[in-house]
Amino acid sequence: MKSKNIVLGVTASIAIYKACEIIRRFQKDNLKLSVVMTKNATRLISPQVFSSLTGGPVYCDEFAGPANWTIEHISLAKQADLVLIAPATANIIGKIANGIADDLLSTLILAVKVPVYIAPAMNEVMFNNKILQSNIHKLKKLGFGFIEPIRGKLVCGDVGVGHLASVETIVKEVRRGLR
Ligand SMILES: Cc1cc2nc3c(=O)[nH]c(=O)nc-3n(C[C@H](O)[C@H](O)[C@H](O)COP(=O)(O)O)c2cc1C
């Protein structure tokens, strides 16, 4: 596959460790990756983990200081061929569905013209919540791609739908989006 730029948005789900596998898998496909983490995601896993895997900076806070004298949500948006948010919390889905831009990742989503894919991961009750489902429905109608969560054992101990889709499924959907 010709080298393309993917922005991987990582949010504060317990499935965050899967983002490491997703990065590894994309690297096999010769895809270039920029990782954007929410502030809460950095409380679950250090940005250094992703930085070590990608060999590049991890973008967390556009107010932190100009790394390259650029406005990060705009420069990242210009470089991206596709944005993938995996894992995606109920919170980021709600923010995107309502046009909220209060951090780097949610602002970036408003600044891109390229395909955006969202892979939700959460407890089944949260996933089935009518507010979340209505947000997902709205985003699907607006053209956002959703990589549906699967049934499996959730971290809370329940078995249900809400488990992040498999890495293979995520990669397959992203490849389709890049065509
Ligand atoms: C250990 C832990 C695991 C969590 N896992 C999830 C999850 O899988 N899905 C989800 O939607 N929220 C989860 N949350 C709640 C979110 O982290 C919370 O809604 C947060 O505000 C999301 O921030 P972000 O969307 O900016 O990353 C978890 C919280 C904690 C402390």
The ligand as a Gaussian input file, in Angstrom:
#p B3LYP/6-31G(d) Opt

LIG

0 1
 C      -10.170000       2.941000      34.152000
 C      -11.222000       3.621000      33.335000
 C      -11.726000       2.986000      32.221000
 C      -12.722000       3.596000      31.422000
 N      -13.163000       2.944000      30.320000
 C      -14.085000       3.545000      29.531000
 C      -14.523000       2.900000      28.333000
 O      -14.102000       1.786000      27.982000
 N      -15.407000       3.566000      27.551000
 C      -15.915000       4.814000      27.869000
 O      -16.708000       5.358000      27.106000
 N      -15.511000       5.442000      29.007000
 C      -14.606000       4.842000      29.826000
 N      -14.177000       5.482000      30.964000
 C      -14.730000       6.813000      31.270000
 C      -14.018000       7.889000      30.449000
 O      -12.619000       7.835000      30.712000
 C      -14.581000       9.276000      30.783000
 O      -15.891000       9.397000      30.235000
 C      -13.697000      10.382000      30.285000
 O      -14.300000      11.634000      30.561000
 C      -13.428000      10.271000      28.792000
 O      -12.519000      11.279000      28.390000
 P      -12.027000      11.406000      26.863000
 O      -13.188000      11.028000      25.991000
 O      -11.690000      12.863000      26.748000
 O      -10.837000      10.539000      26.706000
 C      -13.198000       4.886000      31.774000
 C      -12.670000       5.533000      32.899000
 C      -11.714000       4.901000      33.662000
 C      -11.165000       5.614000      34.876000

